[in-house]
Every structure is written in structure tokens, then in C-alpha cells.
């Protein structure tokens, strides 16, 4: 049994190392990008909240959420906010904190991802 546990620990350490290497690669790639606002929507058997951050990419945005302890867990959908939305979505009172569905609905109206995608396609 101890041999199996040791092998599992070794595999876990290798997987963690490979993951950390990939994160570093992503940070290096994203460091070349300009800062922009990002919308991160979290869900796990239902909506858990959304966060708006200023970052250079998805990896950077998610890392900010983790460091600020505003990542509620679950799956994440992350999208860059177009520049024309900076004034509306980049205001200090909504950034760097977990926004509830009620707050989002009150401020901007709730939209499904399909509705949002359709709106984006129509605006192009």
C-alpha cells in the first residue's frame, strides 16, 4: 500500500509541476498583451457570481481572483470586455469583488451566454 501511495504522490507532483510550467508559459505570453478589463463568470450547478478585473489575459485574470480570494470555485467563463464597455463595466464600485446575480441584473440585466453571443454577433 505504501508503494502505491508513493507512486501516486510522485504522479501528483509531476502533474503539479507540468501545470505550473504551463501557467508560467501563459503568463509569459500574456505579459506581451495590453491590460484590459475581463469578465469572469463562475458556475457549478448554477451561477455563483461574476468578477470584473483588469489583467493582461485569462490566466492573469484568474490569478488575480485567486489572490484576492474572490474566486468562488466551479467552472469559469472568461471574456475580454470591449473598450467601449470600459466606462460602464470598469467602474471602481464593481471591480475586484464577487458580484451576485441580483446585483448584475439590477445594474446591467441578466443575459444568458447564448443571448450575449448573439448580441455580440449582431453588433459586428
MOPAC internal coordinates of N, CA, C and O (Angstrom, degrees):
PM7 1SCF
backbone

  N    0.0000 0     0.00 0     0.00 0    0    0    0
  C    1.4562 1     0.00 0     0.00 0    1    0    0
  C    1.5351 1   111.19 1     0.00 0    2    1    0
  O    1.2310 1   120.54 1   138.52 1    3    2    1
  N    1.3329 1   116.58 1   -41.48 1    3    2    1
  C    1.4657 1   120.22 1   179.87 1    5    3    2
  C    1.5264 1   111.60 1   -61.77 1    6    5    3
  O    1.2310 1   120.66 1   143.39 1    7    6    5
  N    1.3477 1   116.34 1   -36.61 1    7    6    5
  C    1.4613 1   120.27 1   179.28 1    9    7    6
  C    1.5276 1   110.26 1   -64.04 1   10    9    7
  O    1.2310 1   120.32 1   138.10 1   11   10    9
  N    1.3236 1   116.99 1   -41.90 1   11   10    9
  C    1.4667 1   121.52 1   178.85 1   13   11   10
  C    1.5226 1   110.22 1   -63.34 1   14   13   11
  O    1.2310 1   120.23 1   135.41 1   15   14   13
  N    1.3287 1   117.17 1   -44.59 1   15   14   13
  C    1.4690 1   121.09 1   178.75 1   17   15   14
  C    1.5229 1   111.14 1   -61.69 1   18   17   15
  O    1.2310 1   120.34 1   138.41 1   19   18   17
  N    1.3293 1   116.95 1   -41.59 1   19   18   17
  C    1.4646 1   120.78 1   178.23 1   21   19   18
  C    1.5295 1   110.94 1   -62.85 1   22   21   19
  O    1.2310 1   120.55 1   137.93 1   23   22   21
  N    1.3402 1   116.55 1   -42.07 1   23   22   21
  C    1.4624 1   120.08 1   178.31 1   25   23   22
  C    1.5300 1   111.10 1   -64.34 1   26   25   23
  O    1.2310 1   120.64 1   139.40 1   27   26   25
  N    1.3175 1   116.38 1   -40.60 1   27   26   25
  C    1.4684 1   120.41 1   177.72 1   29   27   26
  C    1.5268 1   111.14 1   -63.63 1   30   29   27
  O    1.2310 1   120.16 1   137.52 1   31   30   29
  N    1.3257 1   117.29 1   -42.48 1   31   30   29
  C    1.4631 1   120.90 1   177.35 1   33   31   30
  C    1.5245 1   111.16 1   -60.64 1   34   33   31
  O    1.2310 1   120.90 1   138.05 1   35   34   33
  N    1.3414 1   115.88 1   -41.95 1   35   34   33
  C    1.4577 1   120.37 1   179.87 1   37   35   34
  C    1.5353 1   110.77 1   -64.55 1   38   37   35
  O    1.2310 1   120.45 1   136.84 1   39   38   37
  N    1.3251 1   116.74 1   -43.16 1   39   38   37
  C    1.4671 1   120.57 1   177.63 1   41   39   38
  C    1.5248 1   111.02 1   -62.72 1   42   41   39
  O    1.2310 1   120.68 1   138.54 1   43   42   41
  N    1.3227 1   116.30 1   -41.46 1   43   42   41
  C    1.4598 1   121.06 1   179.06 1   45   43   42
  C    1.5136 1   110.93 1   -63.27 1   46   45   43
  O    1.2310 1   120.73 1   135.75 1   47   46   45
  N    1.3250 1   116.21 1   -44.25 1   47   46   45
  C    1.4662 1   120.10 1   179.23 1   49   47   46
  C    1.5274 1   110.49 1   -62.61 1   50   49   47
  O    1.2310 1   120.16 1   139.44 1   51   50   49
  N    1.3351 1   117.30 1   -40.56 1   51   50   49
  C    1.4607 1   121.33 1   179.17 1   53   51   50
  C    1.5276 1   110.05 1   -64.49 1   54   53   51
  O    1.2310 1   120.57 1   135.58 1   55   54   53
  N    1.3330 1   116.51 1   -44.42 1   55   54   53
  C    1.4719 1   120.59 1   179.61 1   57   55   54
  C    1.5254 1   110.56 1   -63.38 1   58   57   55
  O    1.2310 1   120.21 1   138.00 1   59   58   57
  N    1.3387 1   117.21 1   -42.00 1   59   58   57
  C    1.4614 1   121.03 1   178.48 1   61   59   58
  C    1.5256 1   110.72 1   -64.12 1   62   61   59
  O    1.2310 1   120.54 1   141.08 1   63   62   61
  N    1.3201 1   116.58 1   -38.92 1   63   62   61
  C    1.4663 1   120.76 1   178.51 1   65   63   62
  C    1.5230 1   110.12 1   -64.23 1   66   65   63
  O    1.2310 1   120.42 1   133.81 1   67   66   65
  N    1.3489 1   116.80 1   -46.19 1   67   66   65
  C    1.4640 1   120.70 1   179.82 1   69   67   66
  C    1.5349 1   110.86 1   -63.11 1   70   69   67
  O    1.2310 1   120.74 1   140.87 1   71   70   69
  N    1.3265 1   116.20 1   -39.13 1   71   70   69
  C    1.4657 1   119.91 1   177.53 1   73   71   70
  C    1.5251 1   110.36 1   -63.65 1   74   73   71
  O    1.2310 1   120.44 1   133.90 1   75   74   73
  N    1.3310 1   116.77 1   -46.10 1   75   74   73
  C    1.4655 1   120.93 1   179.53 1   77   75   74
  C    1.5305 1   111.13 1   -61.69 1   78   77   75
  O    1.2310 1   120.33 1   140.20 1   79   78   77
  N    1.3262 1   116.97 1   -39.80 1   79   78   77
  C    1.4652 1   120.19 1   176.69 1   81   79   78
  C    1.5279 1   110.91 1   -60.52 1   82   81   79
  O    1.2310 1   120.76 1   136.25 1   83   82   81
  N    1.3342 1   116.15 1   -43.75 1   83   82   81
  C    1.4723 1   120.53 1  -178.79 1   85   83   82
  C    1.5303 1   110.35 1   -65.61 1   86   85   83
  O    1.2310 1   120.27 1   139.48 1   87   86   85
  N    1.3308 1   117.09 1   -40.52 1   87   86   85
  C    1.4656 1   120.55 1   178.10 1   89   87   86
  C    1.5235 1   109.84 1   -61.19 1   90   89   87
  O    1.2310 1   120.25 1   137.12 1   91   90   89
  N    1.3170 1   117.12 1   -42.88 1   91   90   89
  C    1.4684 1   120.39 1   178.18 1   93   91   90
  C    1.5264 1   111.39 1   -62.70 1   94   93   91
  O    1.2310 1   120.23 1   140.25 1   95   94   93
  N    1.3330 1   117.16 1   -39.75 1   95   94   93
  C    1.4649 1   120.48 1   175.97 1   97   95   94
  C    1.5244 1   110.81 1   -60.91 1   98   97   95
  O    1.2310 1   120.73 1   136.12 1   99   98   97
  N    1.3316 1   116.20 1   -43.88 1   99   98   97
  C    1.4623 1   120.82 1  -179.95 1  101   99   98
  C    1.5337 1   110.53 1   -63.64 1  102  101   99
  O    1.2310 1   120.43 1   136.84 1  103  102  101
  N    1.3420 1   116.78 1   -43.16 1  103  102  101
  C    1.4671 1   119.77 1   177.71 1  105  103  102
  C    1.5253 1   111.08 1   -59.67 1  106  105  103
  O    1.2310 1   120.72 1   138.65 1  107  106  105
  N    1.3242 1   116.23 1   -41.35 1  107  106  105
  C    1.4595 1   119.92 1   179.76 1  109  107  106
  C    1.5294 1   110.57 1   -62.98 1  110  109  107
  O    1.2310 1   120.47 1   135.41 1  111  110  109
  N    1.3389 1   116.71 1   -44.59 1  111  110  109
  C    1.4651 1   120.51 1   177.78 1  113  111  110
  C    1.5278 1   110.95 1   -63.13 1  114  113  111
  O    1.2310 1   120.53 1   134.34 1  115  114  113
  N    1.3268 1   116.59 1   -45.66 1  115  114  113
  C    1.4677 1   120.83 1  -176.93 1  117  115  114
  C    1.5192 1   112.38 1   -69.19 1  118  117  115
  O    1.2310 1   119.84 1   154.73 1  119  118  117
  N    1.3287 1   117.91 1   -25.27 1  119  118  117
  C    1.4724 1   120.43 1  -178.43 1  121  119  118
  C    1.5241 1   111.54 1   -62.93 1  122  121  119
  O    1.2310 1   120.42 1   160.84 1  123  122  121
  N    1.3231 1   116.79 1   -19.16 1  123  122  121
  C    1.4658 1   121.50 1   179.70 1  125  123  122
  C    1.5308 1   111.82 1   -85.05 1  126  125  123
  O    1.2310 1   120.46 1   168.50 1  127  126  125
  N    1.3158 1   116.72 1   -11.50 1  127  126  125
  C    1.4601 1   121.87 1  -177.52 1  129  127  126
  C    1.5342 1   110.77 1   -88.32 1  130  129  127
  O    1.2310 1   120.15 1   -28.06 1  131  130  129
  N    1.3291 1   117.31 1   151.94 1  131  130  129
  C    1.4714 1   119.23 1   174.85 1  133  131  130
  C    1.5242 1   110.43 1   -72.46 1  134  133  131
  O    1.2310 1   120.93 1   -23.53 1  135  134  133
  N    1.3127 1   115.83 1   156.47 1  135  134  133
  C    1.4643 1   119.35 1   174.89 1  137  135  134
  C    1.5205 1   108.98 1   -70.53 1  138  137  135
  O    1.2310 1   121.20 1   -37.64 1  139  138  137
  N    1.3107 1   115.31 1   142.36 1  139  138  137
  C    1.4611 1   121.43 1   176.14 1  141  139  138
  C    1.5207 1   108.06 1  -150.56 1  142  141  139
  O    1.2310 1   120.99 1    -9.72 1  143  142  141
  N    1.3011 1   115.71 1   170.28 1  143  142  141
  C    1.4607 1   120.11 1   178.97 1  145  143  142
  C    1.5310 1   109.52 1   -86.07 1  146  145  143
  O    1.2310 1   121.16 1   -39.26 1  147  146  145
  N    1.3379 1   115.39 1   140.74 1  147  146  145
  C    1.4586 1   122.49 1  -179.43 1  149  147  146
  C    1.5244 1   109.63 1  -126.51 1  150  149  147
  O    1.2310 1   121.16 1   -39.87 1  151  150  149
  N    1.3174 1   115.38 1   140.13 1  151  150  149
  C    1.4645 1   123.85 1   175.08 1  153  151  150
  C    1.5252 1   106.84 1  -104.50 1  154  153  151
  O    1.2310 1   120.36 1   -58.29 1  155  154  153
  N    1.3228 1   116.91 1   121.71 1  155  154  153
  C    1.4586 1   121.73 1   177.02 1  157  155  154
  C    1.5254 1   107.91 1  -116.10 1  158  157  155
  O    1.2310 1   120.65 1   -57.87 1  159  158  157
  N    1.3023 1   116.36 1   122.13 1  159  158  157
  C    1.4547 1   122.68 1  -179.48 1  161  159  158
  C    1.5263 1   107.87 1  -111.81 1  162  161  159
  O    1.2310 1   120.47 1   -52.57 1  163  162  161
  N    1.3206 1   116.70 1   127.43 1  163  162  161
  C    1.4612 1   122.16 1  -175.90 1  165  163  162
  C    1.5242 1   110.22 1  -110.47 1  166  165  163
  O    1.2310 1   120.82 1   -42.00 1  167  166  165
  N    1.3329 1   116.03 1   138.00 1  167  166  165
  C    1.4652 1   121.04 1   179.15 1  169  167  166
  C    1.5219 1   109.96 1  -149.55 1  170  169  167
  O    1.2310 1   121.39 1   -29.60 1  171  170  169
  N    1.3073 1   114.96 1   150.40 1  171  170  169
  C    1.4530 1   122.63 1   175.16 1  173  171  170
  C    1.5300 1   105.31 1  -161.74 1  174  173  171
  O    1.2310 1   120.27 1   -85.08 1  175  174  173
  N    1.3063 1   117.08 1    94.92 1  175  174  173
  C    1.4708 1   121.02 1  -171.85 1  177  175  174
  C    1.5227 1   110.18 1    58.93 1  178  177  175
  O    1.2310 1   120.49 1  -139.37 1  179  178  177
  N    1.2985 1   116.67 1    40.63 1  179  178  177
  C    1.4569 1   122.97 1  -179.27 1  181  179  178
  C    1.5130 1   110.99 1   130.33 1  182  181  179
  O    1.2310 1   121.23 1   -20.72 1  183  182  181
  N    1.3059 1   115.24 1   159.28 1  183  182  181
  C    1.4636 1   122.41 1  -178.24 1  185  183  182
  C    1.5249 1   110.83 1   -65.99 1  186  185  183
  O    1.2310 1   120.60 1   -47.21 1  187  186  185
  N    1.3365 1   116.47 1   132.79 1  187  186  185
  C    1.4691 1   121.73 1   179.57 1  189  187  186
  C    1.5199 1   112.80 1  -109.70 1  190  189  187
  O    1.2310 1   120.61 1   165.66 1  191  190  189
  N    1.3314 1   116.44 1   -14.34 1  191  190  189
  C    1.4523 1   119.96 1   179.67 1  193  191  190
  C    1.5125 1   111.02 1   138.61 1  194  193  191
  O    1.2310 1   121.19 1    -8.66 1  195  194  193
  N    1.3313 1   115.34 1   171.34 1  195  194  193
  C    1.4591 1   121.64 1   178.85 1  197  195  194
  C    1.5183 1   108.94 1  -134.42 1  198  197  195
  O    1.2310 1   121.52 1   -24.88 1  199  198  197
  N    1.3231 1   114.70 1   155.12 1  199  198  197
  C    1.4614 1   121.77 1  -179.31 1  201  199  198
  C    1.5239 1   107.99 1  -135.13 1  202  201  199
  O    1.2310 1   120.65 1   -38.18 1  203  202  201
  N    1.3280 1   116.37 1   141.82 1  203  202  201
  C    1.4614 1   121.95 1   173.98 1  205  203  202
  C    1.5285 1   107.32 1  -115.54 1  206  205  203
  O    1.2310 1   120.93 1   -54.01 1  207  206  205
  N    1.3358 1   115.83 1   125.99 1  207  206  205
  C    1.4631 1   120.79 1   179.32 1  209  207  206
  C    1.5260 1   109.41 1  -134.52 1  210  209  207
  O    1.2310 1   120.83 1   -17.88 1  211  210  209
  N    1.3058 1   116.02 1   162.12 1  211  210  209
  C    1.4582 1   121.76 1   172.32 1  213  211  210
  C    1.5230 1   106.35 1  -104.34 1  214  213  211
  O    1.2310 1   121.11 1   -57.53 1  215  214  213
  N    1.3463 1   115.48 1   122.47 1  215  214  213
  C    1.4639 1   120.13 1  -175.04 1  217  215  214
  C    1.5232 1   109.64 1  -154.02 1  218  217  215
  O    1.2310 1   121.10 1    -5.87 1  219  218  217
  N    1.3207 1   115.51 1   174.13 1  219  218  217
  C    1.4601 1   121.16 1  -179.27 1  221  219  218
  C    1.5285 1   113.19 1   -95.23 1  222  221  219
  O    1.2310 1   120.15 1   173.00 1  223  222  221
  N    1.3352 1   117.32 1    -7.00 1  223  222  221
  C    1.4615 1   121.36 1   179.78 1  225  223  222
  C    1.5132 1   110.44 1   178.53 1  226  225  223
  O    1.2310 1   121.32 1     0.93 1  227  226  225
  N    1.3228 1   115.09 1  -179.07 1  227  226  225
  C    1.4593 1   121.17 1  -176.27 1  229  227  226
  C    1.5301 1   111.83 1   -64.08 1  230  229  227
  O    1.2310 1   120.42 1   134.94 1  231  230  229
  N    1.3211 1   116.79 1   -45.06 1  231  230  229
  C    1.4694 1   120.34 1  -179.45 1  233  231  230
  C    1.5222 1   110.20 1   -61.99 1  234  233  231
  O    1.2310 1   120.76 1   135.59 1  235  234  233
  N    1.3239 1   116.15 1   -44.41 1  235  234  233
  C    1.4616 1   121.41 1   178.50 1  237  235  234
  C    1.5291 1   110.14 1   -62.33 1  238  237  235
  O    1.2310 1   120.23 1   135.65 1  239  238  237
  N    1.3418 1   117.16 1   -44.35 1  239  238  237
  C    1.4664 1   121.62 1  -179.25 1  241  239  238
  C    1.5225 1   111.09 1   -61.16 1  242  241  239
  O    1.2310 1   120.33 1   134.04 1  243  242  241
  N    1.3200 1   116.98 1   -45.96 1  243  242  241
  C    1.4672 1   120.55 1  -179.40 1  245  243  242
  C    1.5256 1   111.26 1   -67.33 1  246  245  243
  O    1.2310 1   120.48 1   143.83 1  247  246  245
  N    1.3255 1   116.69 1   -36.17 1  247  246  245
  C    1.4657 1   120.44 1   177.48 1  249  247  246
  C    1.5257 1   110.52 1   -64.20 1  250  249  247
  O    1.2310 1   120.37 1   139.72 1  251  250  249
  N    1.3225 1   116.89 1   -40.28 1  251  250  249
  C    1.4681 1   120.34 1   176.80 1  253  251  250
  C    1.5300 1   109.63 1   -59.53 1  254  253  251
  O    1.2310 1   120.42 1   134.72 1  255  254  253
  N    1.3271 1   116.79 1   -45.28 1  255  254  253
  C    1.4752 1   120.37 1   178.83 1  257  255  254
  C    1.5265 1   111.09 1   -59.31 1  258  257  255
  O    1.2310 1   120.50 1   137.93 1  259  258  257
  N    1.3269 1   116.64 1   -42.07 1  259  258  257
  C    1.4632 1   120.44 1   179.73 1  261  259  258
  C    1.5259 1   111.26 1   -66.13 1  262  261  259
  O    1.2310 1   120.34 1   134.76 1  263  262  261
  N    1.3264 1   116.96 1   -45.24 1  263  262  261
  C    1.4672 1   120.53 1  -178.69 1  265  263  262
  C    1.5248 1   112.17 1   -65.28 1  266  265  263
  O    1.2310 1   120.39 1   143.96 1  267  266  265
  N    1.3276 1   116.85 1   -36.04 1  267  266  265
  C    1.4681 1   120.93 1   179.93 1  269  267  266
  C    1.5345 1   112.38 1   -86.33 1  270  269  267
  O    1.2310 1   121.28 1  -178.79 1  271  270  269
  N    1.3438 1   115.16 1     1.21 1  271  270  269
  C    1.4666 1   121.91 1   178.62 1  273  271  270
  C    1.5305 1   112.25 1    57.78 1  274  273  271
  O    1.2310 1   121.26 1  -138.01 1  275  274  273
  N    1.3348 1   115.20 1    41.99 1  275  274  273
  C    1.4740 1   121.00 1   177.98 1  277  275  274
  C    1.5273 1   110.53 1  -117.81 1  278  277  275
  O    1.2310 1   120.27 1  -162.24 1  279  278  277
  N    1.3211 1   117.10 1    17.76 1  279  278  277
  C    1.4600 1   122.70 1   175.55 1  281  279  278
  C    1.5276 1   107.09 1   -96.22 1  282  281  279
  O    1.2310 1   119.88 1   -69.64 1  283  282  281
  N    1.3536 1   117.84 1   110.36 1  283  282  281
  C    1.4637 1   119.60 1  -177.96 1  285  283  282
  C    1.5253 1   113.24 1   -80.84 1  286  285  283
  O    1.2310 1   119.92 1   179.70 1  287  286  285
  N    1.3337 1   117.76 1    -0.30 1  287  286  285
  C    1.4588 1   121.07 1   179.89 1  289  287  286
  C    1.5226 1   111.45 1    90.55 1  290  289  287
  O    1.2310 1   121.35 1    -1.11 1  291  290  289
  N    1.3101 1   115.03 1   178.89 1  291  290  289
  C    1.4538 1   120.75 1  -178.29 1  293  291  290
  C    1.5141 1   110.96 1    88.76 1  294  293  291
  O    1.2310 1   121.42 1    12.68 1  295  294  293
  N    1.3230 1   114.89 1  -167.32 1  295  294  293
  C    1.4605 1   120.47 1   178.05 1  297  295  294
  C    1.5176 1   108.76 1   -79.25 1  298  297  295
  O    1.2310 1   121.36 1   -26.80 1  299  298  297
  N    1.3392 1   115.00 1   153.20 1  299  298  297
  C    1.4642 1   118.87 1  -179.64 1  301  299  298
  C    1.5254 1   109.69 1  -126.77 1  302  301  299
  O    1.2310 1   121.31 1   -41.74 1  303  302  301
  N    1.3173 1   115.10 1   138.26 1  303  302  301
  C    1.4678 1   123.44 1   172.71 1  305  303  302
  C    1.5191 1   105.09 1  -114.19 1  306  305  303
  O    1.2310 1   120.45 1   -58.02 1  307  306  305
  N    1.3157 1   116.74 1   121.98 1  307  306  305
  C    1.4651 1   120.91 1  -174.54 1  309  307  306
  C    1.5147 1   109.35 1  -125.09 1  310  309  307
  O    1.2310 1   121.18 1   -48.44 1  311  310  309
  N    1.3292 1   115.35 1   131.56 1  311  310  309
  C    1.4644 1   119.73 1  -179.47 1  313  311  310
  C    1.5257 1   109.57 1  -142.77 1  314  313  311
  O    1.2310 1   121.45 1   -37.79 1  315  314  313
  N    1.3265 1   114.84 1   142.21 1  315  314  313
  C    1.4637 1   120.30 1   177.07 1  317  315  314
  C    1.5256 1   109.16 1   -72.42 1  318  317  315
  O    1.2310 1   120.60 1   -42.87 1  319  318  317
  N    1.3108 1   116.45 1   137.13 1  319  318  317
  C    1.4660 1   121.68 1   177.13 1  321  319  318
  C    1.5221 1   107.64 1   -86.01 1  322  321  319
  O    1.2310 1   119.98 1   -53.16 1  323  322  321
  N    1.3277 1   117.65 1   126.84 1  323  322  321
  C    1.4749 1   119.70 1   179.21 1  325  323  322
  C    1.5303 1   110.89 1   -59.60 1  326  325  323
  O    1.2310 1   120.76 1   -29.15 1  327  326  325
  N    1.3280 1   116.15 1   150.85 1  327  326  325
  C    1.4694 1   121.13 1  -177.03 1  329  327  326
  C    1.5143 1   113.22 1   -53.33 1  330  329  327
  O    1.2310 1   120.37 1   143.79 1  331  330  329
  N    1.3363 1   116.91 1   -36.21 1  331  330  329
  C    1.4675 1   118.54 1  -179.33 1  333  331  330
  C    1.5337 1   112.17 1   -65.82 1  334  333  331
  O    1.2310 1   119.76 1   165.47 1  335  334  333
  N    1.3139 1   118.06 1   -14.53 1  335  334  333
  C    1.4605 1   121.34 1   177.90 1  337  335  334
  C    1.5174 1   113.71 1   -95.57 1  338  337  335
  O    1.2310 1   119.86 1   178.15 1  339  338  337
  N    1.3321 1   117.87 1    -1.85 1  339  338  337
  C    1.4653 1   121.32 1  -175.99 1  341  339  338
  C    1.5260 1   112.54 1   -58.04 1  342  341  339
  O    1.2310 1   120.56 1   136.82 1  343  342  341
  N    1.3233 1   116.53 1   -43.18 1  343  342  341
  C    1.4620 1   119.58 1  -176.78 1  345  343  342
  C    1.5306 1   110.78 1   -64.15 1  346  345  343
  O    1.2310 1   121.00 1   137.15 1  347  346  345
  N    1.3261 1   115.69 1   -42.85 1  347  346  345
  C    1.4561 1   120.43 1  -177.47 1  349  347  346
  C    1.5332 1   113.04 1   -75.55 1  350  349  347
  O    1.2310 1   120.50 1   136.59 1  351  350  349
  N    1.3279 1   116.65 1   -43.41 1  351  350  349
  C    1.4629 1   120.51 1  -174.94 1  353  351  350
  C    1.5264 1   113.53 1   -96.01 1  354  353  351
  O    1.2310 1   120.14 1   166.72 1  355  354  353
  N    1.3225 1   117.33 1   -13.28 1  355  354  353
  C    1.4494 1   120.11 1  -176.46 1  357  355  354
  C    1.5150 1   114.53 1  -100.08 1  358  357  355
  O    1.2310 1   120.43 1  -161.58 1  359  358  357
  N    1.3305 1   116.78 1    18.42 1  359  358  357
  C    1.4605 1   118.48 1  -179.41 1  361  359  358
  C    1.5404 1   109.92 1   -74.92 1  362  361  359
  O    1.2310 1   120.34 1   -35.65 1  363  362  361
  N    1.3254 1   116.96 1   144.35 1  363  362  361
  C    1.4651 1   121.33 1  -174.50 1  365  363  362
  C    1.5295 1   114.61 1   -56.46 1  366  365  363
  O    1.2310 1   119.98 1   148.64 1  367  366  365
  N    1.3311 1   117.64 1   -31.36 1  367  366  365
  C    1.4717 1   118.29 1  -176.24 1  369  367  366
  C    1.5317 1   113.77 1   -71.56 1  370  369  367
  O    1.2310 1   119.71 1   166.81 1  371  370  369
  N    1.3326 1   118.16 1   -13.19 1  371  370  369
  C    1.4651 1   119.61 1   179.63 1  373  371  370
  C    1.5321 1   113.12 1  -113.03 1  374  373  371
  O    1.2310 1   120.14 1   173.71 1  375  374  373
  N    1.3025 1   117.34 1    -6.29 1  375  374  373
  C    1.4621 1   119.68 1  -176.14 1  377  375  374
  C    1.5225 1   112.71 1   -88.93 1  378  377  375
  O    1.2310 1   121.58 1   -28.52 1  379  378  377
  N    1.3296 1   114.58 1   151.48 1  379  378  377
  C    1.4609 1   123.89 1   172.86 1  381  379  378
  C    1.5263 1   113.58 1    59.51 1  382  381  379
  O    1.2310 1   121.03 1  -143.51 1  383  382  381
  N    1.3340 1   115.64 1    36.49 1  383  382  381
  C    1.4682 1   119.30 1   173.03 1  385  383  382
  C    1.5176 1   108.11 1  -153.45 1  386  385  383
  O    1.2310 1   120.86 1   -21.29 1  387  386  385
  N    1.3226 1   115.96 1   158.71 1  387  386  385
  C    1.4558 1   120.89 1  -179.27 1  389  387  386
  C    1.5213 1   109.24 1   -77.84 1  390  389  387
  O    1.2310 1   120.95 1   -56.16 1  391  390  389
  N    1.3276 1   115.79 1   123.84 1  391  390  389
  C    1.4560 1   122.07 1  -179.81 1  393  391  390
  C    1.5251 1   109.16 1   -99.60 1  394  393  391
  O    1.2310 1   120.54 1   -45.95 1  395  394  393
  N    1.3114 1   116.57 1   134.05 1  395  394  393
  C    1.4660 1   121.22 1   179.89 1  397  395  394
  C    1.5237 1   110.40 1   -81.74 1  398  397  395
  O    1.2310 1   120.81 1   -16.36 1  399  398  397
  N    1.3194 1   116.06 1   163.64 1  399  398  397
  C    1.4620 1   121.61 1   177.67 1  401  399  398
  C    1.5231 1   110.16 1   -60.47 1  402  401  399
  O    1.2310 1   120.44 1   139.81 1  403  402  401
  N    1.3332 1   116.77 1   -40.19 1  403  402  401
  C    1.4609 1   121.38 1  -179.90 1  405  403  402
  C    1.5306 1   111.38 1   -63.80 1  406  405  403
  O    1.2310 1   120.77 1   137.32 1  407  406  405
  N    1.3183 1   116.14 1   -42.68 1  407  406  405
  C    1.4599 1   120.09 1   179.74 1  409  407  406
  C    1.5358 1   110.85 1   -66.51 1  410  409  407
  O    1.2310 1   120.66 1   138.97 1  411  410  409
  N    1.3128 1   116.35 1   -41.03 1  411  410  409
  C    1.4687 1   120.44 1   178.58 1  413  411  410
  C    1.5198 1   109.97 1   -64.22 1  414  413  411
  O    1.2310 1   120.56 1   135.98 1  415  414  413
  N    1.3262 1   116.54 1   -44.02 1  415  414  413
  C    1.4665 1   120.95 1  -179.88 1  417  415  414
  C    1.5250 1   110.69 1   -62.33 1  418  417  415
  O    1.2310 1   120.54 1   137.05 1  419  418  417
  N    1.3144 1   116.58 1   -42.95 1  419  418  417
  C    1.4635 1   120.98 1  -179.45 1  421  419  418
  C    1.5321 1   111.51 1   -65.35 1  422  421  419
  O    1.2310 1   120.64 1   139.81 1  423  422  421
  N    1.3252 1   116.38 1   -40.19 1  423  422  421
  C    1.4611 1   121.12 1  -175.21 1  425  423  422
  C    1.5310 1   112.77 1   -82.44 1  426  425  423
  O    1.2310 1   120.09 1   136.33 1  427  426  425
  N    1.3492 1   117.42 1   -43.67 1  427  426  425
  C    1.4626 1   120.59 1  -172.32 1  429  427  426
  C    1.5289 1   114.25 1  -127.48 1  430  429  427
  O    1.2310 1   120.40 1   166.24 1  431  430  429
  N    1.3022 1   116.84 1   -13.76 1  431  430  429
  C    1.4667 1   119.97 1  -172.54 1  433  431  430
  C    1.5182 1   109.54 1    86.73 1  434  433  431
  O    1.2310 1   120.48 1   -42.06 1  435  434  433
  N    1.3223 1   116.68 1   137.94 1  435  434  433
  C    1.4630 1   121.17 1  -178.70 1  437  435  434
  C    1.5229 1   108.85 1   -85.24 1  438  437  435
  O    1.2310 1   121.19 1   -42.54 1  439  438  437
  N    1.3308 1   115.33 1   137.46 1  439  438  437
  C    1.4515 1   121.67 1  -178.94 1  441  439  438
  C    1.5255 1   107.80 1  -137.42 1  442  441  439
  O    1.2310 1   120.25 1   -42.51 1  443  442  441
  N    1.3180 1   117.12 1   137.49 1  443  442  441
  C    1.4580 1   119.57 1   175.28 1  445  443  442
  C    1.5217 1   109.07 1   -72.36 1  446  445  443
  O    1.2310 1   120.67 1   -15.65 1  447  446  445
  N    1.3383 1   116.33 1   164.35 1  447  446  445
  C    1.4612 1   119.80 1   178.75 1  449  447  446
  C    1.5243 1   111.20 1   -62.06 1  450  449  447
  O    1.2310 1   120.18 1   141.55 1  451  450  449
  N    1.3332 1   117.27 1   -38.45 1  451  450  449
  C    1.4662 1   120.30 1   177.82 1  453  451  450
  C    1.5288 1   110.95 1   -62.16 1  454  453  451
  O    1.2310 1   120.40 1   137.15 1  455  454  453
  N    1.3370 1   116.84 1   -42.85 1  455  454  453
  C    1.4688 1   120.83 1   178.67 1  457  455  454
  C    1.5251 1   110.37 1   -63.80 1  458  457  455
  O    1.2310 1   120.84 1   137.85 1  459  458  457
  N    1.3265 1   116.00 1   -42.15 1  459  458  457
  C    1.4664 1   120.59 1  -179.15 1  461  459  458
  C    1.5293 1   110.32 1   -64.41 1  462  461  459
  O    1.2310 1   120.84 1   133.81 1  463  462  461
  N    1.3463 1   116.00 1   -46.19 1  463  462  461
  C    1.4636 1   119.82 1   178.75 1  465  463  462
  C    1.5261 1   111.20 1   -58.64 1  466  465  463
  O    1.2310 1   120.45 1   137.14 1  467  466  465
  N    1.3344 1   116.75 1   -42.86 1  467  466  465
  C    1.4581 1   120.82 1   179.99 1  469  467  466
  C    1.5338 1   110.66 1   -63.11 1  470  469  467
  O    1.2310 1   120.59 1   137.33 1  471  470  469
  N    1.3379 1   116.48 1   -42.67 1  471  470  469
  C    1.4633 1   120.80 1   178.35 1  473  471  470
  C    1.5194 1   110.79 1   -61.94 1  474  473  471
  O    1.2310 1   120.20 1   139.67 1  475  474  473
  N    1.3270 1   117.22 1   -40.33 1  475  474  473
  C    1.4750 1   120.80 1   179.97 1  477  475  474
  C    1.5303 1   110.50 1   -65.95 1  478  477  475
  O    1.2310 1   120.61 1   138.77 1  479  478  477
  N    1.3294 1   116.43 1   -41.23 1  479  478  477
  C    1.4667 1   120.05 1   178.76 1  481  479  478
  C    1.5118 1   111.44 1   -62.89 1  482  481  479
  O    1.2310 1   120.33 1   140.70 1  483  482  481
  N    1.3294 1   116.98 1   -39.30 1  483  482  481
  C    1.4522 1   121.39 1  -178.98 1  485  483  482
  C    1.5182 1   112.71 1   -70.78 1  486  485  483
  O    1.2310 1   120.19 1   152.89 1  487  486  485
  N    1.3258 1   117.24 1   -27.11 1  487  486  485
  C    1.4571 1   120.62 1  -177.74 1  489  487  486
  C    1.5276 1   112.75 1   -82.87 1  490  489  487
  O    1.2310 1   120.01 1   170.99 1  491  490  489
  N    1.3195 1   117.58 1    -9.01 1  491  490  489
  C    1.4720 1   120.96 1  -179.78 1  493  491  490
  C    1.4878 1   112.75 1   -85.62 1  494  493  491
  O    1.2310 1   120.10 1   180.00 1  495  494  493

